[in-house]
Amino acid sequence: MKIGIIIETKEPEKAWNAFRFAVTAKKQNYEVKVFLMGEAVECEGLTHEKYNVDEQLKNFIAIGGEIMACGTCLKSRQKDGTEACPLSTMIDCLKVVEWADKIVTF
């Protein structure tokens, strides 16, 4: 099964759980793609004393997970895409939705 995950929050506990879900699904041999939108484009490097979002994001990448980040959302924050979270478009988001059997949003 193919699972698309759209994350729209950088609230530590919610973003942390979103990436934990992505890691769990990937480890269960699902195909998983994550699209970051809105404030979620700030998840890379995000840490919290209890919810280390960046650690889960890196765990997801380490096991072959794919992440895309909304280019418009990055640019509005004067940020660039990174190797972990490349600059992507709404067309890329649409392609994730078309590709996936299921979409989960956080």
PARODREN-430983 format. One line per field, with one value per residue: residue number from 1; chain; x, y negated, z negated of N, C-alpha, C in turn; residue in three letters. Coordinates in steps of 0.05 Angstrom, whole numbers, plus 5000, padded with zeros to 4 digits. Layout:
i (NUM | ...)
ch (A | ...)
n.xx (X | ...)
n.yy (Y | ...)
n.zz (Z | ...)
ca.xx (X | ...)
ca.yy (Y | ...)
ca.zz (Z | ...)
c.xx (X | ...)
c.yy (Y | ...)
c.zz (Z | ...)
aa (ALA | ...)
***
This chain:
i (1 | 2 | 3 | 4 | 5 | 6 | 7 | 8 | 9 | 10 | 11 | 12 | 13 | 14 | 15 | 16 | 17 | 18 | 19 | 20 | 21 | 22 | 23 | 24 | 25 | 26 | 27 | 28 | 29 | 30 | 31 | 32 | 33 | 34 | 35 | 36 | 37 | 38 | 39 | 40 | 41 | 42 | 43 | 44 | 45 | 46 | 47 | 48 | 49 | 50 | 51 | 52 | 53 | 54 | 55 | 56 | 57 | 58 | 59 | 60 | 61 | 62 | 63 | 64 | 65 | 66 | 67 | 68 | 69 | 70 | 71 | 72 | 73 | 74 | 75 | 76 | 77 | 78 | 79 | 80 | 81 | 82 | 83 | 84 | 85 | 86 | 87 | 88 | 89 | 90 | 91 | 92 | 93 | 94 | 95 | 96 | 97 | 98 | 99 | 100 | 101 | 102 | 103 | 104 | 105 | 106)
ch (A | A | A | A | A | A | A | A | A | A | A | A | A | A | A | A | A | A | A | A | A | A | A | A | A | A | A | A | A | A | A | A | A | A | A | A | A | A | A | A | A | A | A | A | A | A | A | A | A | A | A | A | A | A | A | A | A | A | A | A | A | A | A | A | A | A | A | A | A | A | A | A | A | A | A | A | A | A | A | A | A | A | A | A | A | A | A | A | A | A | A | A | A | A | A | A | A | A | A | A | A | A | A | A | A | A)
n.xx (5017 | 5008 | 5023 | 5008 | 5030 | 5010 | 5035 | 5021 | 5035 | 5080 | 5078 | 5106 | 5091 | 5051 | 5076 | 5119 | 5092 | 5069 | 5115 | 5133 | 5092 | 5101 | 5151 | 5139 | 5102 | 5135 | 5172 | 5139 | 5138 | 5108 | 5099 | 5119 | 5107 | 5121 | 5093 | 5108 | 5075 | 5056 | 5069 | 5096 | 5141 | 5182 | 5199 | 5247 | 5304 | 5276 | 5269 | 5250 | 5243 | 5216 | 5194 | 5227 | 5227 | 5261 | 5295 | 5260 | 5246 | 5295 | 5303 | 5263 | 5281 | 5329 | 5313 | 5296 | 5253 | 5214 | 5213 | 5180 | 5179 | 5136 | 5149 | 5131 | 5115 | 5163 | 5193 | 5163 | 5179 | 5231 | 5266 | 5304 | 5299 | 5324 | 5371 | 5346 | 5294 | 5270 | 5255 | 5191 | 5130 | 5060 | 5041 | 5073 | 5052 | 5000 | 5012 | 5030 | 4982 | 4952 | 4984 | 4981 | 4949 | 4923 | 4913 | 4940 | 4932 | 4965)
n.yy (5024 | 4954 | 4897 | 4830 | 4774 | 4713 | 4659 | 4604 | 4575 | 4547 | 4555 | 4584 | 4636 | 4656 | 4656 | 4689 | 4738 | 4746 | 4757 | 4801 | 4837 | 4840 | 4865 | 4913 | 4935 | 4941 | 4977 | 5021 | 5038 | 5007 | 4963 | 4897 | 4827 | 4761 | 4697 | 4631 | 4574 | 4505 | 4482 | 4528 | 4535 | 4518 | 4559 | 4589 | 4593 | 4579 | 4582 | 4604 | 4606 | 4653 | 4674 | 4692 | 4672 | 4666 | 4710 | 4754 | 4741 | 4747 | 4802 | 4823 | 4809 | 4838 | 4890 | 4893 | 4860 | 4810 | 4741 | 4680 | 4609 | 4553 | 4504 | 4451 | 4441 | 4447 | 4404 | 4360 | 4357 | 4342 | 4385 | 4439 | 4499 | 4563 | 4618 | 4659 | 4641 | 4625 | 4568 | 4563 | 4568 | 4549 | 4582 | 4627 | 4642 | 4655 | 4698 | 4735 | 4744 | 4767 | 4813 | 4841 | 4893 | 4883 | 4823 | 4785 | 4733 | 4686)
n.zz (5000 | 5013 | 4978 | 4969 | 4935 | 4909 | 4878 | 4838 | 4795 | 4746 | 4694 | 4639 | 4614 | 4648 | 4699 | 4689 | 4677 | 4728 | 4760 | 4732 | 4744 | 4800 | 4800 | 4775 | 4812 | 4857 | 4837 | 4835 | 4885 | 4921 | 4977 | 4972 | 4974 | 4956 | 4952 | 4937 | 4915 | 4908 | 4843 | 4830 | 4862 | 4832 | 4801 | 4805 | 4766 | 4721 | 4653 | 4587 | 4517 | 4503 | 4550 | 4604 | 4663 | 4708 | 4702 | 4712 | 4764 | 4790 | 4779 | 4812 | 4863 | 4863 | 4868 | 4919 | 4932 | 4966 | 4971 | 4986 | 4994 | 4993 | 5039 | 5044 | 4992 | 4965 | 4989 | 4971 | 4921 | 4925 | 4935 | 4961 | 5000 | 4977 | 4978 | 4950 | 4948 | 5002 | 5045 | 5069 | 5109 | 5115 | 5154 | 5146 | 5096 | 5111 | 5143 | 5105 | 5078 | 5119 | 5128 | 5080 | 5042 | 4995 | 4958 | 4906 | 4860 | 4819)
ca.xx (5000 | 5022 | 5012 | 5017 | 5025 | 5013 | 5039 | 5016 | 5041 | 5106 | 5073 | 5124 | 5080 | 5037 | 5095 | 5134 | 5074 | 5067 | 5139 | 5133 | 5074 | 5114 | 5172 | 5125 | 5091 | 5157 | 5183 | 5120 | 5141 | 5091 | 5112 | 5110 | 5117 | 5112 | 5094 | 5107 | 5061 | 5052 | 5091 | 5111 | 5166 | 5202 | 5203 | 5275 | 5318 | 5258 | 5272 | 5234 | 5254 | 5202 | 5187 | 5248 | 5216 | 5283 | 5305 | 5242 | 5249 | 5320 | 5298 | 5247 | 5299 | 5349 | 5301 | 5288 | 5230 | 5216 | 5200 | 5180 | 5170 | 5124 | 5167 | 5118 | 5115 | 5191 | 5200 | 5149 | 5195 | 5258 | 5281 | 5309 | 5297 | 5348 | 5373 | 5326 | 5267 | 5274 | 5235 | 5172 | 5108 | 5033 | 5038 | 5084 | 5033 | 4979 | 5022 | 5030 | 4954 | 4945 | 5000 | 4975 | 4923 | 4911 | 4926 | 4936 | 4941 | 4970)
ca.yy (5000 | 4929 | 4877 | 4803 | 4759 | 4684 | 4647 | 4575 | 4563 | 4550 | 4559 | 4606 | 4663 | 4665 | 4662 | 4713 | 4761 | 4749 | 4770 | 4828 | 4852 | 4845 | 4885 | 4939 | 4946 | 4949 | 5002 | 5043 | 5042 | 4990 | 4941 | 4872 | 4801 | 4739 | 4670 | 4611 | 4551 | 4485 | 4480 | 4554 | 4533 | 4512 | 4583 | 4598 | 4579 | 4573 | 4599 | 4596 | 4623 | 4679 | 4684 | 4686 | 4675 | 4670 | 4738 | 4771 | 4735 | 4760 | 4831 | 4829 | 4808 | 4859 | 4916 | 4891 | 4843 | 4787 | 4716 | 4657 | 4585 | 4533 | 4483 | 4425 | 4439 | 4442 | 4377 | 4340 | 4356 | 4337 | 4410 | 4455 | 4528 | 4577 | 4645 | 4675 | 4630 | 4609 | 4550 | 4577 | 4551 | 4560 | 4604 | 4649 | 4650 | 4668 | 4724 | 4752 | 4751 | 4786 | 4837 | 4855 | 4907 | 4869 | 4798 | 4778 | 4706 | 4678)
ca.zz (5000 | 5015 | 4960 | 4971 | 4910 | 4912 | 4852 | 4840 | 4769 | 4733 | 4665 | 4634 | 4609 | 4672 | 4720 | 4679 | 4682 | 4757 | 4769 | 4720 | 4761 | 4825 | 4795 | 4769 | 4837 | 4874 | 4826 | 4840 | 4914 | 4938 | 4991 | 4957 | 4982 | 4938 | 4963 | 4917 | 4925 | 4888 | 4823 | 4828 | 4876 | 4812 | 4784 | 4805 | 4746 | 4699 | 4629 | 4564 | 4495 | 4502 | 4577 | 4622 | 4690 | 4726 | 4700 | 4726 | 4793 | 4799 | 4779 | 4835 | 4886 | 4861 | 4877 | 4947 | 4935 | 4984 | 4962 | 5004 | 4979 | 5010 | 5046 | 5037 | 4962 | 4958 | 4998 | 4955 | 4896 | 4933 | 4932 | 4985 | 4997 | 4969 | 4988 | 4936 | 4954 | 5026 | 5054 | 5086 | 5118 | 5111 | 5173 | 5132 | 5076 | 5125 | 5152 | 5081 | 5073 | 5140 | 5124 | 5055 | 5037 | 4972 | 4950 | 4878 | 4855 | 4791)
c.xx (5018 | 5008 | 5025 | 5010 | 5030 | 5014 | 5037 | 5023 | 5070 | 5103 | 5087 | 5111 | 5066 | 5056 | 5112 | 5117 | 5071 | 5091 | 5142 | 5115 | 5087 | 5136 | 5160 | 5115 | 5113 | 5169 | 5165 | 5118 | 5120 | 5108 | 5101 | 5123 | 5105 | 5114 | 5089 | 5095 | 5058 | 5076 | 5106 | 5137 | 5189 | 5208 | 5232 | 5290 | 5302 | 5262 | 5256 | 5244 | 5241 | 5198 | 5208 | 5239 | 5239 | 5294 | 5287 | 5243 | 5273 | 5317 | 5283 | 5265 | 5319 | 5339 | 5289 | 5263 | 5235 | 5200 | 5202 | 5169 | 5159 | 5142 | 5156 | 5120 | 5144 | 5199 | 5187 | 5163 | 5225 | 5276 | 5284 | 5303 | 5324 | 5349 | 5351 | 5298 | 5269 | 5249 | 5217 | 5149 | 5081 | 5028 | 5050 | 5066 | 5010 | 4987 | 5024 | 5002 | 4945 | 4959 | 4990 | 4949 | 4908 | 4927 | 4919 | 4947 | 4944 | 4972)
c.yy (4975 | 4909 | 4850 | 4788 | 4730 | 4673 | 4617 | 4561 | 4566 | 4552 | 4585 | 4634 | 4673 | 4673 | 4687 | 4738 | 4766 | 4765 | 4798 | 4847 | 4860 | 4867 | 4912 | 4951 | 4956 | 4975 | 5026 | 5048 | 5028 | 4971 | 4915 | 4848 | 4780 | 4713 | 4650 | 4585 | 4531 | 4485 | 4506 | 4553 | 4526 | 4536 | 4592 | 4580 | 4573 | 4593 | 4587 | 4614 | 4651 | 4691 | 4675 | 4692 | 4681 | 4698 | 4757 | 4767 | 4749 | 4791 | 4839 | 4829 | 4831 | 4886 | 4914 | 4875 | 4819 | 4764 | 4695 | 4633 | 4565 | 4509 | 4455 | 4420 | 4434 | 4413 | 4356 | 4337 | 4351 | 4361 | 4423 | 4484 | 4539 | 4604 | 4663 | 4667 | 4612 | 4591 | 4564 | 4558 | 4564 | 4583 | 4630 | 4660 | 4665 | 4696 | 4744 | 4762 | 4772 | 4813 | 4854 | 4870 | 4894 | 4844 | 4793 | 4750 | 4701 | 4648)
c.zz (5000 | 4997 | 4964 | 4946 | 4915 | 4884 | 4855 | 4814 | 4761 | 4703 | 4658 | 4631 | 4634 | 4694 | 4714 | 4684 | 4712 | 4768 | 4756 | 4736 | 4787 | 4822 | 4791 | 4795 | 4855 | 4864 | 4830 | 4871 | 4931 | 4953 | 4979 | 4969 | 4964 | 4953 | 4941 | 4929 | 4902 | 4868 | 4820 | 4843 | 4857 | 4794 | 4783 | 4785 | 4721 | 4676 | 4606 | 4542 | 4494 | 4530 | 4597 | 4651 | 4710 | 4725 | 4715 | 4756 | 4804 | 4799 | 4804 | 4861 | 4887 | 4870 | 4905 | 4952 | 4952 | 4973 | 4983 | 4987 | 4999 | 5014 | 5039 | 5007 | 4953 | 4965 | 4980 | 4927 | 4901 | 4929 | 4959 | 4979 | 4988 | 4982 | 4976 | 4944 | 4979 | 5033 | 5074 | 5093 | 5111 | 5131 | 5160 | 5110 | 5089 | 5134 | 5129 | 5076 | 5094 | 5137 | 5101 | 5056 | 5014 | 4967 | 4921 | 4875 | 4825 | 4791)
aa (MET | LYS | ILE | GLY | ILE | ILE | ILE | GLU | THR | LYS | GLU | PRO | GLU | LYS | ALA | TRP | ASN | ALA | PHE | ARG | PHE | ALA | VAL | THR | ALA | LYS | LYS | GLN | ASN | TYR | GLU | VAL | LYS | VAL | PHE | LEU | MET | GLY | GLU | ALA | VAL | GLU | CYS | GLU | GLY | LEU | THR | HIS | GLU | LYS | TYR | ASN | VAL | ASP | GLU | GLN | LEU | LYS | ASN | PHE | ILE | ALA | ILE | GLY | GLY | GLU | ILE | MET | ALA | CYS | GLY | THR | CYS | LEU | LYS | SER | ARG | GLN | LYS | ASP | GLY | THR | GLU | ALA | CYS | PRO | LEU | SER | THR | MET | ILE | ASP | CYS | LEU | LYS | VAL | VAL | GLU | TRP | ALA | ASP | LYS | ILE | VAL | THR | PHE)
***
